[in-house]
Amino acid sequence: MDVQVWIDFFKQNWLVFVIALVALLLIVNLVKTVVKWGLILVIVAFLVIYSGISLKDLGQVASTLTTQTTDAVKSEAIKMMTTEAKEAKFTNNPDGSYVIKSPNLEVTGKPDSDKVKVTFRDVSLGEWSRSDALNAFIQEAKRNSK
C-alpha cells in the first residue's frame, strides 16, 4: 500500500472524516445507551466502506508487517550469532540433543537433524534449517567448550 495514495485520499475527503469524527464525539458524549455503540459501529463501517478498505486489504497489511518483522528479527539474530560466537557455550544433553547458549541466543537441536530451535533474547523464533551462519555458530560454540 502506497502512503502517497492514502495522503491524497485523506486530502480529497477530509471533510467526510471531520464530519464523522464530530458525529462520533457527539454520540459518545450525548448518547448513554447501547444505541451509542450501534451508531458508532455504523459510522465506522461507513468510513471503512467509503474509503474502500476491505478485510482482505487489512489482512494483507497485517501479513506484510508480520513478515517484515519476522525477517528483521531473524536478520538481527543472525548478526548476533556472528558477534557472540566467541562467547557461545556448547552443552551435550543426556538424550543426545545439544544446547548452545550465548548472552542473547539459545540454539537447541539434535546432531542428526537439519532443524534447530532458535531463541533470541528469550523470544522463540521457531525452528530454523541449519544455514551456513548457524553451522558456523555451532562449530565455534563447540570449539569454545573444549
C-alpha positions in Angstrom: 0.0 0.0 0.0 1.4 3.3 -1.1 1.5 6.1 1.6 1.1 8.8 -1.0 -2.2 7.3 -2.2 -3.5 7.5 1.4 -2.3 11.0 1.8 -4.1 12.1 -1.4 -7.2 10.2 -0.4 -7.4 12.0 3.0 -6.7 15.4 1.4 -9.6 14.8 -1.0 -12.0 13.5 1.6 -11.0 15.4 4.7 -14.5 16.9 5.2 -16.1 13.5 5.4 -13.7 12.4 8.0 -14.1 15.6 10.1 -17.9 15.2 10.0 -17.6 11.6 11.0 -15.3 12.4 13.9 -17.6 15.2 15.1 -20.6 12.8 14.9 -18.7 10.2 16.9 -17.7 12.7 19.6 -21.3 13.9 19.9 -22.6 10.3 20.1 -20.1 9.3 22.7 -20.9 12.4 24.8 -24.7 12.6 24.4 -26.0 9.1 24.0 -25.5 6.8 27.0 -27.0 3.5 25.9 -26.3 0.5 23.7 -27.6 2.6 20.8 -24.4 4.7 21.1 -22.2 1.7 20.2 -24.5 0.7 17.4 -24.3 4.2 15.9 -20.5 4.3 16.4 -20.2 0.9 14.5 -22.4 2.2 11.7 -20.3 5.3 11.3 -17.0 3.4 11.4 -18.4 0.8 8.9 -19.5 3.7 6.6 -16.0 5.1 6.7 -14.4 1.8 6.0 -16.7 1.1 3.1 -16.4 4.7 1.8 -12.6 4.6 1.9 -12.6 1.3 0.0 -10.7 -0.6 2.7 -11.6 -4.3 2.7 -10.9 -7.0 5.2 -8.7 -8.6 2.6 -6.6 -5.3 2.4 -6.3 -5.2 6.2 -5.2 -8.9 6.2 -2.6 -8.2 3.6 -1.2 -5.3 5.6 -1.1 -7.4 8.7 0.6 -10.2 6.8 3.2 -7.9 5.3 4.0 -6.3 8.7 4.3 -9.8 10.3 6.7 -11.0 7.5 8.8 -7.8 7.7 9.1 -8.0 11.5 10.0 -11.7 11.4 12.6 -11.1 8.8 14.1 -8.2 10.7 14.3 -10.3 13.9 15.8 -13.2 12.1 18.4 -10.9 10.5 19.2 -9.4 13.9 19.6 -12.9 15.4 22.0 -14.0 12.6 24.1 -10.9 13.1 24.1 -11.6 16.8 25.4 -15.2 16.0 28.4 -13.8 14.4 29.2 -11.3 17.1 28.5 -13.7 20.0 30.0 -16.9 18.6 33.1 -16.5 20.7 31.0 -16.4 23.9 28.8 -19.3 23.0 28.9 -22.5 25.1 28.0 -25.9 23.7 26.4 -28.4 26.1 25.5 -32.0 25.2 22.3 -33.3 26.9 21.9 -36.9 28.1 19.3 -37.5 25.5 21.7 -36.7 22.7 20.4 -33.2 22.0 22.6 -30.1 22.5 22.1 -26.6 23.7 24.2 -23.6 22.7 23.9 -20.5 24.9 25.4 -17.1 24.4 24.3 -13.8 26.1 21.4 -13.2 23.7 20.9 -16.5 21.9 20.0 -20.1 22.6 20.0 -22.8 20.0 18.8 -26.3 20.7 18.9 -29.3 18.3 20.0 -32.8 17.6 23.2 -33.7 15.8 21.4 -35.8 13.1 18.7 -33.1 12.5 18.7 -30.3 9.9 16.4 -28.3 12.2 17.3 -26.3 15.3 15.2 -24.2 17.7 16.4 -20.6 18.0 15.6 -18.3 20.9 16.7 -14.7 20.7 16.5 -12.6 23.8 14.2 -15.1 25.4 11.8 -15.0 22.5 11.3 -18.2 20.5 11.9 -17.7 16.8 10.8 -21.2 16.0 12.6 -23.9 14.1 15.2 -23.0 11.5 17.0 -25.1 8.9 20.7 -25.2 9.6 22.2 -22.5 7.4 25.9 -21.6 6.9 25.6 -19.0 9.7 24.0 -21.4 12.1 26.6 -24.1 11.3 29.4 -21.7 11.9 27.9 -20.6 15.2 27.6 -24.3 16.3 31.2 -25.1 15.3 32.5 -22.0 17.2 30.5 -23.0 20.3 31.9 -26.5 20.1 35.5 -25.0 19.9 34.7 -22.7 22.9 33.5 -25.7 25.0 36.7 -27.8 24.6 
